[in-house]
Amino acid sequence: MIEFLLPGSRSLIAQATHIFYVQVLAAQPGSWLAERPPAEKRVVQVSLRIERVFKGKCRAGDTVKVAIDQWRSAIGRILKLPGAWSSKPLDPGTRYLVFASVEGPDLALLRDPAVVLSEAEALADLELAHVEDAERLPVSAALEKALAAPAKVGFLFPDYVLERHGALLLAVPREFEPLARLLEAPTLGNAARNSLLQGIGAAMDQGEATAAVEDRYIRALFHLMQTPEAAPFGDNIVGVYLPNRTARRPAWQVFHRASEERRRAQRTLTGRRGVDAETLLVWLLREPEKKTD
């Protein structure tokens, strides 16, 4: 059972009061009716089995019958639709992770939850968070479990780890190291990598990182530029993430005792065009001023 609760957190796992793993047993949809044009709404009578409770004081194994609202666009244009169940297929056997952020009976929480995610989006991350709590793992051990199968990690676990353990991870280099290796993992998915990039960057902008941790993060960003699987992040790394960090740390300190990494970083930037890349290359090549008598 996941016990960590932080209302208002950026982490969906941390802010949720209840997290259910449910299976659709049966669904009887009503007719689509015009409501809040150009949207339409229908009521679906759904039978759900609560297969597991990751968070909250509820009982697994129960079958719950609930009427849920689903909305759709009545025009060709895509609309932002109300309701966590909208656009979710309800074929028998389909499983979802249901997140609620209020207290209440199971029926109400399942009828109108905060978020509903598919197994692929959420299950592996919730397993990692659950194991950390259940086995009382240190955060480094939890991250090593994530590193064993980085392709399965989604956006939920990185947010959760940074929310729960960010102060420790950003203060102690040896604790940050497995997080940096997870960020660098070639098979890490784009959603997870984006979550880590944004979360680590935001925490560092608040001054929560030691110099050694900042240096390791900068080197990790250069490693990502050399990783083909991270290519979608290349422009943001060069234009946003690296400039936010390098303004405070000179290259000769960042790459202290890592001269070969520094040379690889220079070669990587030499192959890129644009003012941002040129500015970073100047930063990389700059040496400390020699003192004169």
Summary of the structure (lengths in Angstrom):
residues: 293
radius of gyration: 23.1
end to end distance: 65.2
largest distance: 86.8
contacts: 882
relative contact order: 0.09
helix: 49%
strand: 18%
